[in-house]
Every structure is written in C-alpha cells, then in structure tokens.
Amino acid sequence: MVATKGRPPVRENLPHSLVHRSLSLRRRFLPPHLQQRPLLNSLLQERLCRQLAATLRPSAYSIGSYNKVFACEWLNNDTVLLATKCNNLLRLNLLNSAVTRVPLLGMPGRSRGLPNLPVVINDGGLHALETNGPATFLATGALADGDLGVYELPDLRPYALLHGAHADWVFDAAWLDAATLVSVARDSSMAIWSLPEANFSTDVDPDGFAVTSPRYVRKVRDFQDQSARLRSVDIGKCGNLAVLSLNSFLQFYSIERLDTPVATIHLGSSESSFAKETVCVRASPEPHCFYSCCVDHVTLYDSRTGLASDSIESKDRLSGVRSLACNGPVVSYGTGIGNVYFYDVRSHRHLTRHLGLCKAALPGDQQQQARQHQLFRDHNYLHGSQPEYAIYSHKYDADCTRIFTAGGPLATTHWGNVAVLHS
C-alpha cells in the first residue's frame, strides 16, 4: 500500500497498534485523515476482530489453591477479578501476579426490617460477576446463598447488600442501567434491584454499607408451568431481557412489562442435545438477538419472533459450551475441554485459529508447577487420571484486544483452577 506524503499507510498501522497493545498503550491504528470515516473504521475494526485470535499468545497465572473460577471480569487494564466455586472473590494483578482476596458482604442478622429468608452460608460458589456500564459498581455473590454484594469501583468499597429475593444460589446477574440490576437464581426467582442513593436511605449495616430489598420479584414458570431453575440472564441492545433455565427453555421479556414474557422457546425434549446443559445466554450485537448455548451448539435467537436464525455446532461436541462472548461479527465460545473457538457470523464459518487452555497455556516449564499447585486436592489425578479443564468464563478487555480465560476441572470431584491471559 502506497502512503501519501506525511500519512502512514493503514496496513502498517495495524501491526504497529498490536505491538503497542502489549504495552497497554492507547491504540490508534487509523491515521488522522481517516479517523472521521465511520464506514472504513468499521470495516477495519471487523477485520481486526477476525484476525485477533491469530495474534494472541497465552500467559498462565498461578492463583493458588482456589477451586474452579466460575466468572472473571476486567477491573482495569492491569487487574482482573475472579469469582470461584469455593466462594472467594479474588483480585489478580496481571503485572506482578499478586492475588488478593476481597471480603464478601453479608452475615446472619444483618437485615433488620427486611424480608426474612433463610440465611444459608454459600456453598455453591460465586457465579455472577458483572460491572455496570459506567464502571462505577460491581455486583457479585455474597456470603449467603441468595444474596448479592455490590461494590463501588474502582476501589471495591462495599456499597450495598441485596437481600430478600432469592432462597438459593444466585446464578447470574445483568445491569439494566447504571443503578438497576436484574438477578436470577436456582429457586426460579428473578429479581429487580435499585441501588440506594449514597446517603443510604434504606437500612444501613454497621460496617457502613446499605442493606436493601428487591424492587420486584417474580417466580418464573417454564413451558409446562413447573418451577424453573434459572441459570442465565442478559440485557439486549434494545432493552429486552433474555432468561435461560436449566429446564431447557428460553424466555424474552420487555423491561416495561416483566409479568408476562414476550416469547417463550422450548429448546427441546429431555433427549435432545439442545436441551442439555443450557448454562449461558448472551446478547448479540444485532438488535433483539441473543446467543444461547447447550451441550454441543450455540444458537442465535430473535426475541421478537422466538425463532432461531443461526446455529453453530461446537467443535468439541458433547463436551458442553460453558461460556460465550461477542466481539463485533465474531462470537466466541469456551468449551468443557479447555478450548475457545471463534465463529464469524457474517461468513458462517469458524475461524482457523482457536485458543487452547491446558497445553497451549502451560508451556514446558510451567506444566509441572501448575499440576502441583492447581490440582492439589485432585485425588483422581493423583491416581493417574488427567482431568479435563473447562472454560467457565472468558472476557475481552475494554479495547477488545486481549482475552482472559478462566475455569477449572470439569468434574465436580476434581479440585483446581486455571487462569490465562491471551495477549
């Protein structure tokens, strides 16, 4: 490509930006005279999305003896938050590998004057970990099974304990706006929460954070009018809401009217693979559309019609799709045997490169150390059985140029973790 005098060619700016990415610098791969051309900018951004996987290299982190990272979230360019099955919220510094525990909110007797649900210390782990749009609040699980804790960012100061809606594990949460949260739980309840003002007009805990009750609670029923075990929730680009259950159905709601779903999809009978291991739903960049996963497929649904518009067969069939993420025209999915695959929805094909978790993420000298530290309670492994790792969560950073993958052994009898930065 020939450059005009004084103006570097776009092709040379793209690799230049990738080098600067690793140094955590602001990337401007378009020259100034092209930055005001939205179409060209969009085309180059889509091309970068498709080529990103081929440029990434893994760096594994040892986070100690914690069990299974169920969720991860970027706090800033140098810090990632991790939520584990063993009920710990961790802050991982990517520069020096330091791991810090963040105290969880809640304990028996804190909610005077609020709905009295049974207080059960959380033994199911932390599944939800979500930052709101302006990056001012973070929501995750709490000490009690059915509670959520909200922290103020960036310093993770305890802000509010959300109590009184759920009596079982909180599986997922999504921010409707900067101060409104929706959560779903295994007891079939869906709740809407409004964060209190900074002056804490609701009940205040002695430790200095608010304790607040839900604004709205709904017991969701499935297509056979049975209680649903709600597994995942997400908010779409047009303000519509998708709720996925382990009972193999997907419901869509309008935010203005949550008492009746706009559409309900039965994903299949109990024998169908589309009805097995339905653990994640995520909004598509396309308006009104959502991706839902099962044991061997990722399917795109239109919330207005309830119809499937695309279906992606997993390259790791029958291992289960455990996590989803979108980046422009590329949807990525993490599997139960440690891979992240990328699918181009425009050309309807998988990209040639994918991310591997175990061998690729643990080169030579790190493999033995990882086996010693990350599988320290794995009795099956000690007897000669090599466990499979699952990607329970993978997240792009703010610039969509790095991916953090996290997970652990797939089998419930195995104990361990894995955390890898692809940059």
TAPEUR-V449257 format. One record per residue. RES is the residue in three letters. SS is DSSP state (~ for helix, > for strand, _ for the rest). Layout:
res	ss
RES	SS
RES	SS
This chain:
res	ss
MET	_
VAL	_
ALA	_
THR	_
LYS	_
GLY	_
ARG	_
PRO	_
PRO	_
VAL	~
ARG	~
GLU	~
ASN	~
LEU	~
PRO	~
HIS	~
SER	~
LEU	~
VAL	~
HIS	~
ARG	~
SER	~
LEU	_
SER	_
LEU	_
ARG	_
ARG	_
ARG	_
PHE	_
LEU	_
PRO	_
PRO	~
HIS	~
LEU	~
GLN	_
GLN	_
ARG	_
PRO	~
LEU	~
LEU	~
ASN	~
SER	~
LEU	~
LEU	~
GLN	~
GLU	~
ARG	~
LEU	~
CYS	~
ARG	~
GLN	~
LEU	~
ALA	~
ALA	~
THR	~
LEU	_
ARG	_
PRO	>
SER	>
ALA	>
TYR	>
SER	_
ILE	_
GLY	_
SER	_
TYR	_
ASN	_
LYS	_
VAL	>
PHE	>
ALA	>
CYS	>
GLU	>
TRP	>
LEU	>
ASN	>
ASN	_
ASP	_
THR	>
VAL	>
LEU	>
LEU	>
ALA	>
THR	>
LYS	_
CYS	_
ASN	_
ASN	_
LEU	>
LEU	>
ARG	>
LEU	>
ASN	>
LEU	_
LEU	_
ASN	_
SER	_
ALA	_
VAL	>
THR	>
ARG	>
VAL	>
PRO	_
LEU	_
LEU	_
GLY	_
MET	_
PRO	_
GLY	_
ARG	_
SER	_
ARG	_
GLY	_
LEU	_
PRO	_
ASN	_
LEU	_
PRO	_
VAL	_
VAL	_
ILE	>
ASN	_
ASP	_
GLY	_
GLY	_
LEU	_
HIS	_
ALA	_
LEU	>
GLU	>
THR	>
ASN	_
GLY	_
PRO	_
ALA	_
THR	_
PHE	>
LEU	>
ALA	>
THR	>
GLY	>
ALA	_
LEU	_
ALA	>
ASP	_
GLY	_
ASP	_
LEU	>
GLY	>
VAL	>
TYR	>
GLU	>
LEU	_
PRO	_
ASP	_
LEU	_
ARG	>
PRO	>
TYR	>
ALA	>
LEU	>
LEU	>
HIS	_
GLY	_
ALA	_
HIS	_
ALA	_
ASP	_
TRP	_
VAL	>
PHE	>
ASP	>
ALA	>
ALA	>
TRP	>
LEU	>
ASP	>
ALA	_
ALA	_
THR	>
LEU	>
VAL	>
SER	>
VAL	>
ALA	>
ARG	_
ASP	_
SER	_
SER	>
MET	>
ALA	>
ILE	>
TRP	>
SER	>
LEU	_
PRO	_
GLU	_
ALA	_
ASN	_
PHE	_
SER	_
THR	_
ASP	_
VAL	>
ASP	_
PRO	_
ASP	_
GLY	_
PHE	_
ALA	>
VAL	>
THR	>
SER	_
PRO	_
ARG	_
TYR	>
VAL	>
ARG	>
LYS	>
VAL	_
ARG	>
ASP	_
PHE	_
GLN	_
ASP	_
GLN	_
SER	>
ALA	_
ARG	_
LEU	>
ARG	>
SER	>
VAL	>
ASP	>
ILE	>
GLY	_
LYS	_
CYS	_
GLY	_
ASN	>
LEU	>
ALA	>
VAL	>
LEU	>
SER	>
LEU	_
ASN	_
SER	_
PHE	>
LEU	>
GLN	>
PHE	>
TYR	>
SER	>
ILE	_
GLU	_
ARG	>
LEU	_
ASP	_
THR	_
PRO	_
VAL	_
ALA	>
THR	>
ILE	>
HIS	>
LEU	_
GLY	_
SER	_
SER	_
GLU	_
SER	_
SER	~
PHE	~
ALA	~
LYS	_
GLU	_
THR	_
VAL	_
CYS	_
VAL	>
ARG	>
ALA	>
SER	_
PRO	_
GLU	_
PRO	_
HIS	_
CYS	>
PHE	>
TYR	>
SER	>
CYS	>
CYS	_
VAL	_
ASP	_
HIS	>
VAL	>
THR	>
LEU	>
TYR	>
ASP	>
SER	_
ARG	_
THR	_
GLY	_
LEU	>
ALA	>
SER	>
ASP	>
SER	>
ILE	>
GLU	>
SER	_
LYS	_
ASP	_
ARG	_
LEU	_
SER	_
GLY	_
VAL	>
ARG	>
SER	>
LEU	>
ALA	>
CYS	>
ASN	>
GLY	_
PRO	_
VAL	>
VAL	>
SER	>
TYR	>
GLY	>
THR	>
GLY	_
ILE	_
GLY	_
ASN	>
VAL	>
TYR	>
PHE	>
TYR	>
ASP	>
VAL	_
ARG	_
SER	_
HIS	_
ARG	>
HIS	>
LEU	_
THR	_
ARG	_
HIS	_
LEU	>
GLY	>
LEU	_
CYS	_
LYS	_
ALA	_
ALA	_
LEU	_
PRO	_
GLY	~
ASP	~
GLN	~
GLN	~
GLN	~
GLN	~
ALA	~
ARG	~
GLN	~
HIS	~
GLN	~
LEU	_
PHE	_
ARG	_
ASP	_
HIS	~
ASN	~
TYR	~
LEU	~
HIS	_
GLY	_
SER	_
GLN	_
PRO	_
GLU	_
TYR	>
ALA	>
ILE	>
TYR	>
SER	>
HIS	>
LYS	>
TYR	>
ASP	_
ALA	_
ASP	_
CYS	_
THR	_
ARG	_
ILE	>
PHE	>
THR	>
ALA	>
GLY	>
GLY	>
PRO	>
LEU	_
ALA	_
THR	_
THR	_
HIS	_
TRP	_
GLY	_
ASN	_
VAL	>
ALA	>
VAL	>
LEU	>
HIS	>
SER	_
